[in-house]
């Protein structure tokens, strides 16, 4: 049994090496990470702590840091199905963000993730050959695209709208990239905190109590059904995460009196 497990890890490690986006190296799995999720989370947290500040990323420094390769190598041989529900969700969020970082550093310097679509933004979306459609995300020996991770796994299996405040697509108008790994023991608190931080960013979301107008990120439009069928349901869903208790009360009790307008989305790189 031990021999079979060893051979499986070796095989998956070689597959991960070959699956690197753009030919970039994925480091062989470090034997020190074999103990499990906690060690890997510490590695990823140390990486983010060194290169992320206020949600912005120092991609130039990150590009030469081998810890990112070590972390995605660990992801490549870790089976999410062996984890608890919170453990699996934390792993998938971390995987989405880590492989997005890898996509950028493999192509750095780049001004926007939109520059990485095949044929440009319009053609890329029309032909479904965007950066999010590229199959380079290796988790548990299986290969996915970022769209697979977000839409077919995270949104479909876990049904928690707070994930939209945690998945980061490398753009200025995305929610800020958290400077630590998501972890099963703290996941609920981390997702709540991400929601509060994102809704407090006035350039993306703001509330005019005089006109009863909520100016919200287009994220709420793109993923509308994840938050509710109507404007009122959406506003009630996010009400617990606004900083002002009086505003929270207004949104919960009088959501039908509010209207929503959407802010502009800045696709420049979140560097």
NUBATI-373674 format. One line per 4 residues: number of its first residue (from 1); their letters; for each residue x, y, z of N, C-alpha, C. Coordinates in nm, 3 decimals, m for minus. Each point is the difference from the previous one (the first is absolute). Example, Ala and Ser with C-alpha at 12.3 -4.5 7.8 and 13.67 -1.06 7.14 Angstrom:
1) AS) 1.319,m0.569,0.780,m0.089,0.119,0.000,0.090,0.120,0.000; m0.035,0.105,m0.072,0.082,0.119,0.006,m0.077,0.109,0.073
***
This chain:
1) XXXX) 0.082,m0.121,0.000,m0.082,0.121,0.000,0.085,0.126,0.000; 0.107,0.000,0.083,0.087,0.117,0.005,0.071,0.020,m0.134; 0.040,m0.111,m0.063,0.066,0.010,m0.129,m0.094,0.058,m0.104; m0.126,m0.044,0.001,m0.097,0.051,m0.096,m0.022,0.149,0.021
5) XXXX) m0.010,0.043,0.126,m0.019,0.142,0.030,0.118,0.081,m0.048; 0.121,m0.055,0.022,0.121,0.070,m0.042,0.001,0.017,m0.152; m0.035,m0.108,m0.071,0.000,0.006,m0.146,m0.104,0.099,m0.051; m0.116,0.007,0.069,m0.105,0.094,m0.040,0.049,0.143,0.013
9) XXXX) 0.064,0.032,0.112,0.051,0.135,0.020,0.103,0.034,m0.106; 0.089,m0.095,m0.031,0.103,0.024,m0.101,m0.063,0.026,m0.137; m0.101,m0.081,m0.033,m0.066,0.015,m0.130,m0.069,0.134,m0.011; m0.073,0.040,0.106,m0.071,0.127,m0.003,0.096,0.117,m0.001
13) XXXX) 0.111,m0.014,0.069,0.100,0.108,0.001,0.054,0.023,m0.141; 0.027,m0.109,m0.073,0.049,0.014,m0.136,m0.106,0.060,m0.089; m0.127,m0.036,0.021,m0.108,0.057,m0.079,m0.012,0.148,0.027; 0.013,0.038,0.126,m0.010,0.142,0.036,0.112,0.079,m0.066
17) XXXX) 0.120,m0.060,m0.002,0.114,0.068,m0.062,m0.029,0.027,m0.148; m0.060,m0.099,m0.066,m0.027,0.013,m0.144,m0.115,0.094,m0.028; m0.088,0.021,0.099,m0.120,0.079,m0.024,0.019,0.147,0.027; 0.119,0.045,0.030,0.023,0.140,0.032,m0.047,0.090,m0.112
21) XXXX) m0.072,0.110,0.036,m0.051,0.092,m0.100,0.116,0.070,m0.069; m0.003,0.004,m0.131,0.102,0.069,m0.075,0.137,m0.064,0.014; 0.005,m0.124,0.042,0.126,m0.069,0.013,0.074,0.033,0.128; m0.063,0.077,0.089,0.067,0.037,0.124,0.011,m0.120,0.093
25) XXXX) 0.100,0.004,0.083,0.029,m0.113,0.089,m0.096,m0.006,0.118; m0.052,m0.118,0.028,m0.065,m0.028,0.127,0.098,m0.084,0.079; 0.034,0.047,0.118,0.103,m0.067,0.078,m0.045,m0.141,0.039; 0.095,m0.096,0.010,m0.033,m0.131,0.056,m0.057,0.016,0.140
29) XXXX) m0.089,m0.090,0.039,m0.062,0.011,0.131,0.104,m0.015,0.109; 0.003,0.098,0.090,0.094,m0.001,0.111,m0.046,m0.104,0.102; 0.088,m0.088,0.039,m0.037,m0.105,0.094,m0.046,0.057,0.133; 0.040,0.123,0.031,m0.043,0.061,0.126,m0.147,0.034,0.000
33) XXXX) m0.063,0.003,m0.119,m0.142,0.032,m0.010,m0.087,m0.124,0.007; 0.061,m0.116,0.005,m0.077,m0.124,m0.002,m0.089,m0.015,0.122; 0.029,0.075,0.108,m0.080,m0.012,0.121,m0.142,0.050,m0.020; m0.022,0.090,m0.097,m0.137,0.038,m0.028,m0.023,0.148,m0.020
37) XXXX) m0.129,0.037,0.016,m0.047,0.133,m0.035,0.066,0.109,0.083; 0.019,m0.024,0.129,0.052,0.105,0.088,0.136,0.051,m0.048; 0.090,m0.092,m0.033,0.132,0.040,m0.047,m0.008,0.079,m0.130; m0.085,m0.046,m0.091,m0.016,0.069,m0.127,m0.060,0.139,0.019
41) XXXX) m0.098,0.011,0.089,m0.059,0.130,0.029,0.103,0.096,0.057; 0.089,m0.050,0.084,0.106,0.085,0.055,0.093,0.049,m0.110; 0.033,m0.088,m0.093,0.085,0.038,m0.113,m0.067,0.108,m0.083; m0.127,m0.021,m0.034,m0.073,0.096,m0.084,m0.018,0.133,0.073
45) XXXX) m0.029,m0.007,0.130,m0.015,0.123,0.078,0.130,0.079,0.004; 0.113,m0.069,0.017,0.129,0.070,0.001,0.027,0.065,m0.135; m0.036,m0.067,m0.107,0.017,0.055,m0.134,m0.083,0.126,m0.019; m0.128,m0.008,0.035,m0.089,0.115,m0.015,0.044,0.115,0.091
49) XXXX) 0.042,m0.034,0.121,0.043,0.102,0.094,0.118,0.081,m0.053; 0.085,m0.063,m0.079,0.118,0.068,m0.054,m0.027,0.081,m0.126; m0.108,m0.033,m0.072,m0.020,0.063,m0.131,m0.135,0.070,m0.018; m0.085,m0.002,0.102,m0.132,0.063,m0.010,m0.012,0.107,0.107
53) XXXX) m0.040,0.119,m0.041,m0.021,0.109,0.095,m0.127,0.074,m0.038; m0.095,0.007,0.094,m0.129,0.065,m0.025,m0.067,m0.053,m0.126; 0.012,m0.131,m0.021,m0.065,m0.063,m0.113,0.075,0.009,m0.131; 0.109,0.078,m0.005,0.079,0.015,m0.122,0.120,m0.094,0.004
57) XXXX) 0.044,m0.040,m0.118,0.103,m0.105,m0.011,0.127,0.055,m0.063; 0.113,m0.032,0.058,0.131,0.031,m0.059,0.035,m0.117,m0.092; m0.050,0.006,m0.123,0.017,m0.112,m0.093,0.146,m0.019,m0.041; 0.075,0.109,m0.010,0.140,m0.012,m0.040,0.078,m0.084,0.100
61) XXXX) m0.023,0.024,0.130,0.068,m0.080,0.102,m0.057,m0.140,0.008; m0.131,m0.012,m0.017,m0.065,m0.131,0.007,0.051,m0.092,m0.111; 0.033,0.057,m0.115,0.042,m0.081,m0.114,0.127,m0.079,0.028; 0.081,0.049,0.091,0.126,m0.069,0.030,m0.006,m0.079,0.130
65) XXXX) m0.117,m0.010,0.059,m0.016,m0.071,0.128,m0.046,m0.143,m0.026; 0.082,m0.096,0.034,m0.030,m0.141,m0.032,m0.108,m0.059,0.090; m0.041,0.072,0.103,m0.105,m0.052,0.087,m0.132,m0.015,m0.072; m0.028,0.085,m0.098,m0.125,m0.014,m0.076,0.000,m0.132,m0.075
69) XXXX) 0.112,m0.036,m0.062,0.010,m0.128,m0.068,m0.015,m0.117,0.094; 0.056,0.012,0.120,m0.012,m0.107,0.099,m0.145,m0.016,0.045; m0.069,0.113,0.016,m0.138,m0.009,0.047,m0.092,m0.062,m0.105; 0.012,0.044,m0.126,m0.088,m0.059,m0.101,0.036,m0.146,m0.026
73) XXXX) 0.127,m0.037,0.024,0.036,m0.142,m0.009,m0.073,m0.080,0.107; m0.010,0.057,0.120,m0.074,m0.068,0.106,m0.148,m0.014,m0.038; m0.056,0.107,m0.057,m0.139,m0.006,m0.045,m0.019,m0.113,m0.102; 0.100,m0.019,m0.085,m0.014,m0.096,m0.110,m0.014,m0.143,0.049
77) XXXX) 0.044,m0.029,0.122,m0.007,m0.137,0.051,m0.093,m0.015,0.120; m0.077,0.104,0.030,m0.088,m0.002,0.116,m0.144,m0.019,m0.043; m0.065,m0.100,0.052,m0.137,m0.034,m0.038,m0.098,0.078,0.088; m0.076,0.094,m0.057,m0.097,0.076,0.080,m0.109,m0.088,0.061
81) XXXX) m0.027,m0.113,m0.065,m0.106,m0.089,0.048,0.038,m0.065,0.133; 0.126,0.004,0.035,0.044,m0.059,0.127,m0.015,0.097,0.117; m0.045,0.123,m0.028,m0.008,0.104,0.102,m0.144,0.021,0.045; m0.017,0.070,0.111,m0.133,0.041,0.043,m0.057,0.100,m0.100
85) XXXX) m0.127,0.034,0.013,m0.060,0.096,m0.092,0.071,0.134,0.006; 0.026,0.051,0.121,0.072,0.127,0.013,0.143,m0.012,m0.051; 0.062,m0.115,0.024,0.136,m0.022,m0.048,0.006,0.000,m0.152; m0.099,m0.063,m0.063,m0.003,m0.005,m0.146,m0.026,0.139,m0.059
89) XXXX) m0.094,0.074,0.059,m0.028,0.134,m0.052,0.121,0.090,0.015; 0.065,m0.005,0.115,0.121,0.080,0.021,0.106,m0.035,m0.104; 0.018,m0.130,m0.026,0.100,m0.043,m0.097,m0.033,0.052,m0.140; m0.126,m0.007,m0.040,m0.037,0.044,m0.135,0.016,0.150,m0.016
93) XXXX) m0.033,0.076,0.105,0.021,0.146,m0.008,0.149,0.030,m0.011; 0.080,m0.065,0.084,0.145,0.019,m0.007,0.055,m0.040,m0.136; m0.052,m0.109,m0.054,0.047,m0.047,m0.130,m0.032,0.102,m0.109; m0.122,0.052,0.000,m0.038,0.099,m0.100,0.093,0.120,0.005
97) XXXX) 0.023,0.052,0.120,0.083,0.119,0.014,0.146,m0.028,m0.030; 0.051,m0.115,0.045,0.140,m0.032,m0.024,0.028,m0.022,m0.149; m0.089,m0.069,m0.069,0.022,m0.023,m0.142,m0.022,0.128,m0.081; m0.083,0.091,0.048,m0.012,0.131,m0.065,0.131,0.077,0.014
101) XXXX) 0.060,m0.005,0.120,0.131,0.062,0.019,0.102,m0.063,m0.096; m0.004,m0.131,m0.012,0.093,m0.071,m0.087,m0.020,0.042,m0.146; m0.125,0.014,m0.041,m0.030,0.042,m0.137,0.062,0.136,m0.029; m0.010,0.092,0.096,0.056,0.133,m0.021,0.152,m0.004,m0.002
105) XXXX) 0.062,m0.065,0.098,0.147,0.001,0.004,0.061,m0.076,m0.117; m0.071,m0.100,m0.051,0.050,m0.073,m0.117,0.001,0.088,m0.125; m0.079,0.108,0.002,m0.010,0.088,m0.116,0.043,0.143,0.031; 0.061,0.019,0.116,0.036,0.134,0.044,0.121,0.052,m0.077
109) XXXX) 0.002,0.132,m0.037,m0.097,0.103,0.037,m0.122,m0.001,m0.093; m0.115,0.028,0.057,m0.125,0.009,m0.074,m0.085,0.107,0.068; m0.077,0.073,m0.077,m0.078,0.112,0.055,m0.133,m0.044,0.059; m0.054,m0.111,m0.052,m0.132,m0.047,0.045,m0.014,m0.147,m0.035
113) XXXX) m0.076,m0.070,0.080,m0.028,m0.140,m0.032,m0.074,m0.011,m0.133; m0.070,0.107,m0.039,m0.069,m0.001,m0.129,0.094,m0.009,m0.118; 0.127,0.036,0.021,0.099,m0.011,m0.107,0.039,m0.145,m0.028; m0.043,m0.091,0.085,0.040,m0.140,m0.012,m0.105,m0.087,m0.069
117) XXXX) m0.110,0.063,m0.044,m0.100,m0.076,m0.075,0.049,m0.025,m0.141; m0.031,m0.115,m0.055,0.036,m0.030,m0.139,m0.082,0.086,m0.095; 0.068,0.085,m0.078,m0.070,0.086,m0.095,m0.049,0.129,0.059; 0.035,0.029,0.128,m0.047,0.123,0.063,m0.128,m0.023,0.078
121) XXXX) m0.046,0.104,0.067,m0.113,m0.014,0.092,m0.128,m0.042,m0.071; m0.037,0.071,m0.107,m0.128,m0.027,m0.067,0.001,m0.138,m0.065; 0.105,m0.029,m0.078,0.008,m0.130,m0.068,0.016,m0.112,0.103; 0.079,0.026,0.104,0.020,m0.102,0.103,m0.130,m0.042,0.066
125) XXXX) m0.084,0.099,0.033,m0.129,m0.032,0.061,m0.093,m0.069,m0.100; 0.001,0.047,m0.124,m0.089,m0.057,m0.101,0.033,m0.145,m0.030; 0.129,m0.032,0.001,0.044,m0.136,m0.035,0.027,m0.086,0.123; m0.024,0.056,0.118,0.026,m0.069,0.127,0.146,m0.044,0.011
129) XXXX) 0.087,0.094,m0.037,0.144,m0.023,0.011,0.063,0.111,0.082; m0.062,0.029,0.114,0.052,0.101,0.089,0.108,m0.063,0.089; 0.064,0.086,0.079,0.097,m0.051,0.097,m0.066,m0.095,0.098; m0.129,0.023,0.026,m0.072,m0.084,0.096,m0.043,m0.134,m0.058
133) XXXX) 0.012,m0.014,m0.133,m0.036,m0.126,m0.065,0.120,m0.091,m0.021; 0.121,0.050,0.023,0.120,m0.081,m0.019,0.007,m0.109,0.107; 0.028,m0.119,m0.042,0.003,m0.113,0.093,0.144,m0.021,0.048; 0.031,0.064,0.112,0.135,m0.011,0.056,m0.001,m0.016,0.151
137) XXXX) m0.119,m0.004,0.060,m0.014,m0.012,0.145,0.000,m0.148,0.037; 0.103,m0.044,0.068,0.012,m0.142,0.036,m0.025,m0.015,0.150; m0.106,m0.071,0.034,m0.035,m0.026,0.140,m0.035,m0.148,0.013; 0.066,m0.068,0.091,m0.028,m0.142,0.022,0.019,m0.086,m0.122
141) XXXX) 0.094,0.038,m0.088,0.027,m0.080,m0.118,m0.093,0.027,m0.117; m0.099,0.088,0.018,m0.092,0.035,m0.107,0.030,0.141,m0.049; m0.025,0.025,m0.128,0.029,0.130,m0.059,m0.129,0.076,m0.029; m0.003,0.126,0.041,m0.118,0.084,m0.013,0.039,0.136,m0.059
145) XXXX) m0.102,0.074,m0.039,0.017,0.142,m0.029,m0.044,0.079,0.123; 0.033,0.128,0.003,m0.048,0.085,0.110,m0.152,0.007,m0.002; m0.059,0.001,m0.121,m0.147,m0.002,m0.009,m0.057,m0.128,0.059; 0.065,m0.112,m0.023,m0.046,m0.126,0.059,m0.002,0.011,0.152
149) XXXX) 0.108,0.053,0.055,0.010,0.011,0.146,m0.109,0.090,0.055; m0.017,0.117,m0.063,m0.097,0.096,0.052,m0.145,m0.045,m0.019; m0.035,m0.037,m0.124,m0.141,m0.022,m0.032,m0.048,m0.142,0.023; 0.085,m0.098,m0.029,m0.045,m0.139,0.011,0.028,m0.060,0.138
153) XXXX) 0.093,0.060,0.073,0.034,m0.056,0.131,m0.042,0.093,0.113; 0.062,0.117,0.007,m0.023,0.087,0.116,m0.145,0.050,0.006; m0.050,0.056,m0.109,m0.137,0.053,0.003,m0.103,m0.112,0.008; 0.021,m0.105,m0.077,m0.102,m0.104,m0.010,m0.005,m0.089,0.123
157) XXXX) 0.116,m0.038,0.054,0.002,m0.096,0.109,m0.019,0.063,0.138; 0.041,0.127,0.016,0.003,0.055,0.135,m0.108,0.105,0.024; m0.056,0.060,m0.104,m0.117,0.087,0.011,0.014,0.102,0.113; 0.105,0.082,m0.007,0.026,0.102,0.101,0.044,0.127,m0.073
161) XXXX) m0.087,0.103,m0.001,0.033,0.118,m0.080,0.125,0.072,0.049; 0.044,m0.027,0.121,0.120,0.067,0.051,0.126,m0.038,m0.078; m0.006,m0.106,m0.076,0.118,m0.039,m0.078,0.036,0.107,m0.102; m0.098,0.082,m0.040,0.028,0.105,m0.097,0.086,0.113,0.058
165) XXXX) 0.014,0.002,0.131,0.087,0.097,0.065,0.138,m0.059,0.027; 0.018,m0.126,m0.034,0.126,m0.070,0.029,0.076,m0.038,m0.127; m0.072,m0.032,m0.109,0.066,m0.033,m0.126,0.049,0.127,m0.067; 0.127,0.004,m0.036,0.061,0.123,m0.050,0.057,m0.023,m0.140
169) XXXX) m0.046,0.082,m0.096,0.037,m0.020,m0.140,0.113,0.092,m0.046; 0.077,0.053,0.093,0.120,0.080,m0.032,m0.032,0.137,m0.058; m0.118,0.052,0.026,m0.038,0.133,m0.048,m0.016,0.096,0.118; 0.016,0.129,m0.029,m0.012,0.102,0.105,m0.138,m0.003,0.065
173) XXXX) m0.104,m0.023,m0.079,m0.136,0.004,0.054,m0.046,m0.132,0.060; 0.086,m0.102,m0.002,m0.031,m0.124,0.073,0.000,0.030,0.149; m0.060,m0.086,0.080,0.023,0.010,0.144,0.149,m0.011,0.028; 0.047,0.059,0.108,0.144,m0.005,0.028,0.047,m0.141,0.030
177) XXXX) 0.118,m0.034,m0.050,0.059,m0.130,0.029,0.041,m0.004,0.146; m0.049,m0.099,0.071,0.031,m0.013,0.142,0.146,m0.040,0.018; 0.063,0.054,0.102,0.141,m0.026,0.024,0.027,m0.125,0.079; m0.088,m0.098,m0.010,0.016,m0.127,0.070,m0.081,m0.106,m0.071
181) XXXX) 0.034,m0.125,0.024,m0.077,m0.111,m0.056,m0.135,m0.010,0.070; m0.101,m0.043,m0.075,m0.127,m0.036,0.063,0.019,m0.137,0.064; m0.051,m0.014,0.121,0.022,m0.124,0.074,m0.132,m0.048,0.060; m0.021,m0.130,0.010,m0.129,m0.053,0.044,m0.043,0.047,0.138
185) XXXX) 0.094,0.013,0.091,m0.037,0.040,0.136,m0.045,0.144,0.013; 0.037,0.083,m0.098,m0.032,0.143,0.006,m0.081,0.047,m0.120; m0.045,m0.092,m0.082,m0.058,0.036,m0.128,m0.122,0.091,0.014; m0.090,m0.032,0.090,m0.122,0.080,0.014,0.035,0.145,0.037
189) XXXX) 0.091,0.016,0.096,0.044,0.134,0.038,0.068,0.071,m0.116; 0.084,m0.069,m0.074,0.073,0.060,m0.111,m0.095,0.047,m0.110; m0.101,m0.079,m0.031,m0.095,0.038,m0.104,m0.086,0.119,0.045; m0.041,0.000,0.126,m0.073,0.115,0.054,0.085,0.126,m0.010
193) XXXX) 0.126,m0.012,0.038,0.090,0.115,m0.002,0.022,0.051,m0.142; 0.015,m0.092,m0.095,0.018,0.041,m0.139,m0.122,0.077,m0.051; m0.119,m0.045,0.038,m0.122,0.070,m0.040,m0.002,0.141,0.057; 0.036,0.013,0.126,0.000,0.132,0.065,0.103,0.092,m0.063
197) XXXX) 0.119,m0.053,m0.027,0.106,0.082,m0.061,m0.042,0.046,m0.139; m0.052,m0.090,m0.080,m0.038,0.034,m0.137,m0.111,0.104,m0.004; m0.100,m0.017,0.083,m0.112,0.095,0.000,0.039,0.136,0.054; 0.109,0.006,0.074,0.048,0.127,0.055,0.089,0.077,m0.097
201) XXXX) 0.035,m0.062,m0.112,0.085,0.069,m0.098,m0.087,0.093,m0.084; 0.008,0.129,0.031,m0.091,0.098,m0.058,0.011,0.018,m0.150; 0.114,m0.035,m0.059,0.011,0.011,m0.146,m0.074,m0.113,m0.070; m0.037,m0.104,0.074,m0.069,m0.114,m0.058,m0.145,m0.011,0.046
205) XXXX) m0.023,0.034,0.127,m0.135,m0.011,0.057,m0.024,0.118,0.095; m0.112,0.065,m0.016,m0.035,0.109,0.091,m0.152,0.013,0.005; m0.049,0.061,0.107,m0.144,0.006,0.023,m0.040,0.144,0.030; m0.090,0.054,m0.081,m0.052,0.135,0.020,m0.133,m0.009,0.073
209) XXXX) 0.002,0.030,0.130,m0.121,m0.017,0.081,m0.105,0.105,m0.032; 0.041,0.115,m0.054,m0.096,0.106,m0.031,m0.086,m0.037,m0.122; 0.066,m0.057,m0.101,m0.074,m0.037,m0.121,m0.039,m0.148,m0.003; 0.041,m0.073,0.105,m0.026,m0.145,0.005,0.054,m0.070,m0.125
213) XXXX) 0.125,0.035,m0.032,0.066,m0.061,m0.116,0.124,m0.075,0.046; 0.009,m0.126,m0.040,0.118,m0.081,0.027,0.082,m0.008,m0.127; 0.121,0.052,0.008,0.093,m0.008,m0.113,0.090,m0.121,0.025; m0.022,m0.105,m0.077,0.066,m0.127,0.028,0.092,m0.044,m0.114
217) XXXX) 0.096,m0.083,0.036,0.091,m0.059,m0.097,m0.079,m0.083,m0.102; 0.045,m0.003,m0.126,m0.064,m0.086,m0.100,0.002,m0.148,0.038; 0.082,m0.037,0.095,0.000,m0.139,0.048,m0.140,m0.041,0.042; m0.073,0.092,0.060,m0.136,m0.032,0.046,m0.097,m0.014,m0.117
221) XXXX) 0.033,0.060,m0.112,m0.082,m0.016,m0.121,0.035,m0.130,m0.071; 0.129,m0.028,m0.012,0.045,m0.120,m0.071,m0.047,m0.128,0.069; m0.005,0.004,0.133,m0.036,m0.120,0.077,m0.130,0.022,0.077; m0.089,0.071,m0.062,m0.121,0.046,0.066,m0.077,m0.112,0.072
225) XXXX) m0.019,m0.113,m0.067,m0.082,m0.106,0.058,0.062,m0.063,0.123; 0.130,0.020,0.018,0.064,m0.053,0.120,m0.039,0.080,0.123; m0.048,0.123,m0.023,m0.036,0.089,0.111,m0.151,0.015,0.019; m0.077,m0.034,m0.100,m0.144,0.014,0.010,m0.061,0.033,m0.134
229) XXXX) m0.129,m0.023,m0.013,m0.069,0.021,m0.127,m0.031,0.147,m0.024; m0.018,0.078,0.106,m0.040,0.140,m0.013,0.105,0.090,0.063; m0.011,0.130,m0.031,0.089,0.097,0.062,m0.013,m0.003,0.152; m0.123,m0.012,0.046,m0.024,m0.001,0.144,0.067,m0.121,0.067
233) XXXX) m0.008,m0.116,m0.063,0.063,m0.119,0.056,0.151,0.015,0.003; 0.057,0.058,m0.104,0.144,0.023,m0.004,0.042,0.091,0.115; m0.071,0.111,0.017,0.036,0.096,0.105,m0.015,m0.061,0.139; m0.102,m0.080,0.020,m0.016,m0.066,0.131,0.113,m0.100,0.023
237) XXXX) 0.046,m0.065,m0.106,0.107,m0.099,0.015,0.129,0.064,0.045; 0.031,0.119,m0.051,0.127,0.064,0.034,m0.011,0.093,0.119; m0.120,0.027,0.047,m0.019,0.094,0.111,0.083,m0.034,0.124; 0.011,m0.127,0.041,0.078,m0.030,0.121,0.148,0.033,m0.010
241) XXXX) 0.048,0.033,m0.120,0.142,0.021,m0.018,0.039,0.147,m0.019; m0.098,0.091,0.007,0.033,0.142,m0.007,0.044,0.046,0.138; 0.082,0.103,0.003,0.063,0.041,0.126,m0.094,0.078,0.092; m0.097,0.071,m0.057,m0.088,0.088,0.077,m0.125,m0.075,0.044
245) XXXX) m0.022,m0.017,0.131,m0.120,m0.072,0.047,m0.130,0.065,m0.047; m0.003,0.132,m0.009,m0.121,0.069,m0.045,m0.028,m0.034,m0.147; 0.105,m0.004,m0.081,m0.016,m0.036,m0.141,m0.043,m0.145,m0.012; 0.057,m0.086,0.080,m0.039,m0.141,0.000,m0.150,m0.014,0.026
249) XXXX) m0.050,0.075,0.099,m0.142,m0.005,0.034,m0.086,0.050,m0.115; 0.044,0.107,m0.065,m0.076,0.053,m0.114,m0.007,m0.100,m0.114; 0.111,m0.064,m0.027,0.004,m0.095,m0.110,m0.085,m0.124,0.030; 0.000,m0.043,0.124,m0.076,m0.120,0.035,m0.150,0.026,0.003
253) XXXX) m0.041,0.116,0.054,m0.144,0.026,0.017,m0.062,0.074,m0.117; 0.082,0.078,m0.072,m0.056,0.080,m0.109,0.069,m0.021,m0.132; 0.046,m0.121,m0.024,0.076,m0.028,m0.122,m0.078,0.033,m0.127; m0.132,m0.016,0.005,m0.082,0.028,m0.117,m0.003,0.146,m0.039
257) XXXX) 0.043,0.088,0.089,0.002,0.143,m0.029,0.129,0.045,m0.068; 0.095,m0.090,m0.008,0.130,0.034,m0.057,0.006,m0.041,m0.147; 0.085,0.070,m0.073,0.031,m0.042,m0.137,0.150,m0.023,m0.012; 0.039,m0.076,m0.100,0.141,m0.037,m0.017,0.054,0.056,m0.131
261) XXXX) 0.116,0.059,0.007,0.077,0.037,m0.117,0.137,m0.066,0.013; 0.061,m0.030,m0.113,0.127,m0.073,0.004,0.118,0.090,m0.036; 0.106,m0.015,0.074,0.120,0.080,m0.020,0.082,m0.056,m0.116; 0.099,0.078,m0.044,0.089,m0.046,m0.106,0.095,m0.107,0.054
265) XXXX) 0.047,m0.084,m0.090,0.092,m0.108,0.039,0.136,0.026,m0.064; 0.102,0.012,0.083,0.136,0.025,m0.046,0.074,m0.132,m0.014; 0.032,m0.037,m0.124,0.067,m0.127,m0.027,0.152,0.010,0.004; 0.055,0.116,0.032,0.145,0.011,0.013,0.051,m0.097,0.105
269) XXX) 0.123,m0.043,m0.016,0.058,m0.098,0.091,0.007,0.056,0.143; m0.032,m0.086,0.096,m0.001,0.042,0.141,0.141,m0.005,0.059; 0.092,0.071,m0.065,0.139,m0.005,0.045,0.030,0.118,0.092
***
